Amino acid sequence: MRLTMTIAGIIAEYNPFHNGHAYQIAKTRALGATHVAVCMSGDFTQRGECAVIEKHARVKAALLGGADLIVELPLPYAVSSAERFAFGGVSVLNALGCVDILSFGSESGDISALKRVVEALENSQFAPLLQKQLDKGLVFPKARQLALTELLGEDALVLSHPNNTLGVEYIKWLERLNSRIQPVTVPRKGVSHGSPQASGAYASASLIRRHMLSGKEDWRCFAPAQAEEIYRAEILNKKAPCTLEYMERAILAKLRSIASEAFTAFPDVTEGLEGRIYKAARTAVSLDELYGLIKTKRYTLSRVRRMVLCTFLGIEASMQLQPPPYIRVLGFNARGAEILAKAKQTCSLPVSTSLSDLARVNEPCKKLAMAEAAAVDIFALCSPQNLPCGLDFTIKPVIIK
């Protein structure tokens, strides 16, 4: 193990890993990081959708693209709001006990501006201002923006960009967890989050996914060469592109089997939404219709998708509120092995590449491991060619020599 190590952490979906992600890792190393550990979402994402490529293929692409260690962002946080997504990712990296900096992309590139927003969010005056805006029927992001504007004026505008929003949540949780990790930000290069347009060799992950799902080949120039080879192989072998459309009838069937009051156990189902979901599930004949029947001006489409997905996967609200019980290693290279060697001395949670071993640690570990495995079994039916059950217990970690 090297005598001097500066370990950077990154929280990401890599759905899929592309040139912009490789750029962030390179810039993070330029800031002084000798090692890069990534906490990555598995097979389901914050948009309430399945990943377009399965997680181990994305892990390999990321390791070949500059990352050293990939650990999994547990499913309950991966399919959650920005706040709980950040809570899960920061908790995992913090528990490793050896991460020095948290690097994230942002539109502002200004840590001090993001920290001012965090201070306002933690201010006792913020909650009543937020509630005042929510009472007007506004969606949460808009209500929060207006409430912050009353406290910060124009400084609140930084939250109008998705990556800045995540950056604020990362900083907030670093402070709440009293973490030693220091936040640093890399300005986004090329295009904005979710942009429908490309810029040179850079495109948003959402544009790349759309091209993959529509059968277009022009996504290829937006991924590093080795990642592009991995994705092409997945597509040729009919393991990708993956979409929840393959599970449409199964999702509708599941929701139709749930009693109205039972929906309240799942994340974000509050304020009488259980009745709305119950009725929608009995009327809708497609996922798009289901989302449309549930959605109101108060709730974003992403939030509605997450409600439906969490219900389908059996992810209860309580699972998003508890800290992660373990750290699962998905892949690493030689530098990643050095991170793991150091983490053996510093980590506060069980760490393993084996889901079976983690499931045997204690009851909370077993509950999460079984939820992860069940989700992977469902994801196995989201690709053009169906795959068998049990893959999460048998697949080996990705090791790059």
C-alpha positions in Angstrom: 0.0 0.0 0.0 1.3 3.5 -0.9 2.6 5.6 2.0 0.6 8.7 0.8 -2.9 8.3 -0.5 -5.5 10.9 -1.2 -8.8 9.1 -1.8 -11.6 10.8 -3.6 -15.2 9.6 -3.4 -17.8 10.1 -6.1 -21.5 9.3 -5.9 -22.9 8.4 -9.3 -25.4 6.4 -11.4 -23.2 6.0 -14.5 -26.4 5.3 -16.5 -24.3 4.8 -18.6 -20.7 5.8 -18.0 -19.8 8.4 -20.6 -17.1 10.9 -21.6 -18.4 13.5 -19.1 -17.9 11.0 -16.2 -14.4 10.2 -17.4 -13.7 14.0 -17.5 -14.8 14.4 -13.9 -12.5 11.6 -12.7 -9.6 13.0 -14.6 -10.2 16.5 -13.1 -10.6 15.0 -9.7 -7.1 13.4 -10.0 -5.8 16.8 -11.2 -7.1 18.2 -7.9 -4.7 15.8 -6.1 -6.6 12.5 -5.8 -4.4 9.4 -6.1 -7.3 7.0 -5.7 -11.0 7.3 -6.8 -13.7 5.3 -5.0 -17.2 5.5 -6.6 -20.5 4.7 -4.8 -22.7 3.7 -7.8 -26.4 2.9 -8.2 -27.2 -0.7 -9.1 -29.8 -1.7 -11.6 -32.5 0.9 -10.7 -32.2 4.7 -10.7 -33.4 7.9 -9.2 -35.7 8.6 -12.1 -37.8 5.6 -11.1 -36.5 3.6 -14.0 -34.2 0.6 -14.6 -30.7 1.3 -15.7 -30.1 1.0 -19.5 -27.1 -1.4 -18.9 -26.8 -3.8 -16.0 -24.6 -2.8 -13.1 -21.5 -5.0 -13.6 -21.1 -3.9 -17.2 -21.3 -0.3 -16.0 -18.8 -1.1 -13.3 -16.3 -2.5 -15.8 -16.8 0.6 -18.0 -16.1 2.9 -15.1 -13.0 1.1 -13.9 -11.6 1.2 -17.4 -12.6 4.8 -17.6 -10.6 6.0 -14.6 -12.3 4.8 -11.4 -10.4 2.5 -9.0 -13.1 1.1 -6.7 -16.8 0.7 -7.2 -19.1 0.0 -4.2 -22.9 -0.2 -4.6 -25.3 2.5 -3.5 -27.9 0.4 -1.8 -31.2 0.1 -3.7 -33.5 2.1 -1.3 -31.3 5.2 -1.7 -30.7 4.7 -5.4 -34.5 5.0 -6.1 -35.0 7.9 -3.8 -35.2 11.7 -3.8 -32.1 13.8 -4.1 -32.0 14.1 -0.3 -32.1 10.4 0.5 -29.9 9.5 -2.6 -27.2 11.8 -1.1 -27.8 10.4 2.4 -27.1 6.9 1.2 -24.1 7.8 -0.9 -22.4 10.0 1.7 -23.1 7.4 4.4 -21.4 4.7 2.4 -18.3 6.8 1.6 -18.1 8.1 5.1 -18.3 4.6 6.6 -15.3 3.6 4.6 -13.4 5.8 6.9 -10.5 6.6 4.5 -12.1 8.9 1.9 -10.6 12.4 2.0 -12.6 14.4 -0.5 -16.0 14.1 -2.2 -16.0 15.2 -5.8 -19.1 16.1 -7.7 -20.0 17.8 -10.9 -22.0 21.1 -10.7 -23.1 23.8 -12.9 -21.8 26.5 -10.6 -18.4 25.2 -9.7 -18.6 27.3 -6.6 -18.4 25.4 -3.3 -18.9 28.6 -1.2 -22.3 29.4 -3.0 -23.5 25.8 -2.4 -22.5 26.0 1.3 -24.5 29.2 1.7 -27.5 27.3 0.4 -26.9 24.5 2.9 -26.7 27.1 5.8 -30.1 28.4 4.7 -31.7 25.0 4.4 -30.5 24.3 8.0 -31.8 27.6 9.2 -34.9 27.4 11.5 -36.6 30.0 9.4 -36.6 27.8 6.3 -39.1 25.1 7.3 -42.1 27.5 7.7 -41.2 29.4 4.5 -41.1 26.1 2.6 -44.5 25.0 4.1 -46.0 28.3 3.0 -45.0 27.6 -0.6 -46.1 23.9 -0.4 -49.5 25.0 0.8 -49.9 26.8 -2.5 -49.8 23.4 -4.3 -46.3 23.9 -5.8 -44.0 21.0 -6.6 -41.3 20.5 -4.0 -38.4 21.8 -6.0 -40.2 25.0 -7.0 -41.5 25.5 -3.4 -38.0 25.1 -2.0 -36.5 27.5 -4.6 -39.0 30.2 -3.6 -38.5 29.6 0.1 -34.8 29.9 -0.3 -35.1 33.1 -2.4 -36.8 34.7 0.6 -33.7 34.0 2.7 -30.9 34.3 0.1 -32.2 36.4 -2.8 -30.4 35.6 -6.0 -28.0 33.2 -4.4 -30.9 30.7 -4.3 -30.8 30.5 -8.1 -28.0 27.8 -7.8 -30.7 25.3 -7.0 -32.3 25.7 -10.4 -29.7 23.3 -11.7 -30.0 19.5 -10.9 -26.3 18.9 -10.2 -26.1 21.9 -7.9 -29.1 20.4 -6.0 -27.3 17.2 -5.5 -24.1 19.0 -4.5 -26.1 20.9 -1.8 -27.4 17.6 -0.5 -24.0 16.1 -0.4 -22.6 19.0 1.6 -25.6 18.9 3.9 -25.1 15.3 4.7 -21.3 15.6 5.2 -22.1 18.2 7.8 -24.9 16.3 9.5 -22.8 13.2 9.7 -19.9 15.2 11.0 -17.7 13.7 8.3 -14.0 14.4 7.8 -14.6 14.3 4.0 -14.1 17.6 2.3 -16.4 18.5 -0.7 -14.9 19.7 -4.0 -16.7 20.4 -7.2 -15.8 20.0 -10.9 -17.7 22.3 -13.3 -19.8 20.3 -15.8 -18.3 20.2 -19.3 -20.2 20.2 -22.6 -23.9 19.9 -21.9 -26.3 20.5 -19.0 -28.0 17.7 -17.1 -30.7 16.0 -19.2 -29.9 18.1 -22.3 -31.5 16.9 -25.5 -28.5 18.2 -27.5 -24.9 17.0 -27.7 -21.8 19.2 -27.6 -18.8 17.7 -29.4 -17.8 14.5 -27.6 -20.2 15.2 -24.7 -23.9 14.3 -24.3 -26.1 13.8 -21.3 -26.8 10.3 -20.0 -30.5 10.8 -20.8 -29.7 11.5 -24.5 -27.4 8.5 -24.7 -30.2 6.3 -23.2 -32.7 7.6 -25.6 -30.5 6.8 -28.6 -29.8 3.3 -27.2 -33.4 2.5 -26.6 -34.4 3.8 -30.1 -31.7 1.6 -31.7 -29.6 4.5 -32.9 -25.8 4.0 -33.1 -24.8 7.7 -32.7 -24.5 7.3 -28.9 -21.1 5.6 -29.5 -19.0 8.7 -29.8 -20.1 10.0 -26.4 -18.6 7.0 -24.5 -14.9 6.2 -24.0 -13.7 3.6 -26.4 -13.6 0.7 -23.9 -17.0 1.6 -22.5 -18.4 1.7 -26.0 -17.1 -1.8 -26.6 -18.7 -3.1 -23.4 -22.1 -1.5 -24.2 -22.1 -2.8 -27.8 -21.4 -6.3 -26.6 -24.3 -6.0 -24.1 -26.6 -4.9 -26.9 -25.4 -7.6 -29.4 -26.0 -10.2 -26.7 -29.5 -8.9 -26.2 -28.7 -8.0 -22.5 -29.4 -4.3 -23.3 -30.9 -1.8 -23.7 -33.0 -2.4 -20.6 -36.3 -0.8 -19.9 -39.3 -1.1 -17.5 -41.5 -1.4 -20.6 -40.8 -5.2 -20.5 -42.3 -5.3 -17.0 -45.4 -3.1 -17.8 -48.0 -5.8 -17.2 -46.2 -7.1 -14.1 -46.1 -3.7 -12.6 -49.8 -3.0 -13.2 -50.7 -6.5 -11.9 -48.7 -5.9 -8.7 -50.2 -2.5 -8.0 -53.7 -3.9 -8.7 -53.1 -6.5 -6.0 -52.4 -4.0 -3.2 -55.0 -2.6 -0.9 -55.4 1.2 -0.8 -54.1 1.7 2.8 -51.1 -0.6 2.1 -49.6 2.0 -0.3 -48.8 4.3 2.7 -45.9 2.0 3.6 -44.0 3.1 0.5 -41.9 6.2 0.0 -43.5 9.6 -0.7 -47.1 8.1 -0.5 -48.6 10.8 1.7 -51.5 13.3 1.8 -54.0 10.8 0.5 -52.0 9.7 -2.5 -52.7 6.1 -1.6 -56.3 6.4 -2.8 -55.1 8.1 -6.0 -52.6 5.4 -6.8 -55.2 2.7 -5.9 -57.7 4.1 -8.4 -55.1 4.7 -11.1 -53.8 1.2 -11.0 -57.4 -0.1 -11.6 -57.9 2.2 -14.6 -54.5 2.5 -16.3 -53.6 0.0 -19.1 -50.1 1.3 -19.5 -47.3 2.8 -17.4 -47.5 6.1 -19.1 -51.3 6.3 -18.4 -50.6 5.2 -14.8 -48.1 8.0 -14.2 -50.4 10.5 -15.8 -53.4 9.5 -13.6 -51.3 9.8 -10.4 -49.4 13.0 -11.3 -50.7 16.3 -10.1 -49.1 19.8 -10.3 -47.9 19.1 -6.8 -45.8 16.1 -7.7 -43.1 15.8 -10.3 -43.1 12.9 -12.8 -39.9 11.5 -11.4 -41.4 11.4 -7.9 -44.5 9.5 -9.3 -42.2 7.1 -11.1 -40.3 6.5 -7.9 -43.5 5.8 -6.0 -44.6 3.2 -8.5 -41.1 1.6 -8.7 -40.6 1.4 -4.9 -44.1 -0.1 -4.6 -43.3 -2.7 -7.3 -39.9 -3.6 -5.8 -41.2 -3.6 -2.2 -39.0 -0.8 -1.0 -40.6 0.5 2.2 -40.2 4.1 3.3 -38.4 3.0 6.5 -35.6 1.5 4.4 -34.7 4.9 3.1 -34.5 6.4 6.5 -32.0 3.9 8.1 -28.3 4.2 7.4 -26.7 1.5 5.2 -26.0 -1.7 7.1 -23.1 -2.9 4.9 -20.9 -1.9 2.0 -20.9 -4.2 -1.1 -17.9 -4.1 -3.4 -18.8 -4.4 -7.1 -15.3 -4.1 -8.6 -11.8 -2.7 -8.3 -8.3 -2.5 -9.9 -4.9 -2.5 -8.2 -5.4 1.0 -6.7 -8.9 0.0 -5.6 -7.4 -3.0 -3.8 -5.2 -0.4 -1.9 -8.3 1.5 -0.9 -9.9 -1.7 0.4 -6.7 -2.6 2.3 -6.8 0.8 4.0 -10.6 0.5 4.6 -10.0 -2.8 6.5 -8.4 -0.6 9.2 -10.9 2.2 9.1 -14.4 1.0 7.9 -17.3 1.1 10.4 -19.4 -1.3 8.4 -19.1 -4.9 7.1 -17.4 -4.9 3.6 -17.6 -7.8 1.1 -17.9 -8.6 -2.5 -20.3 -11.4 -1.6 -24.0 -10.6 -1.1 -24.4 -14.0 0.6 -21.8 -13.3 3.2 -23.3 -9.8 3.9 -26.8 -11.4 4.2 -25.5 -13.5 7.1 -24.1 -10.7 9.2 -27.3 -9.6 10.9 -31.1 -9.0 10.3 -30.8 -5.5 8.8 -28.1 -6.8 6.4 -30.2 -9.8 5.4 -33.3 -7.6 4.8 -31.3 -5.3 2.4 -29.5 -8.1 0.7 -32.7 -9.9 0.0 -34.3 -6.7 -1.4 -31.2 -6.2 -3.6 -31.3 -9.8 -4.9 -35.1 -9.6 -5.6 -34.6 -6.4 -7.5 -31.9 -8.0 -9.7 -34.2 -10.9 -10.4 -36.8 -8.4 -11.7 -34.2 -6.5 -13.6 -33.2 -9.8 -15.3 -36.6 -9.5 -17.1 -36.1 -5.9 -18.2 -33.7 -6.7 -21.1 -34.5 -7.9 -24.6 -33.6 -11.4 -23.6 -34.8 -12.8 -20.3 -32.2 -13.9 -17.8 -32.5 -16.4 -14.9 -32.9 -15.6 -11.2 -30.2 -15.6 -8.5 -27.6 -13.6 -10.4 -26.9 -11.2 -7.6 -25.8 -14.1 -5.4 -23.6 -15.8 -8.0 -22.0 -13.0 -10.1 -18.3 -12.2 -9.3 -16.9 -8.8 -8.8 -15.2 -7.0 -11.7 -11.5 -7.1 -11.1 -9.2 -5.2 -13.5 -5.6 -6.5 -13.4 
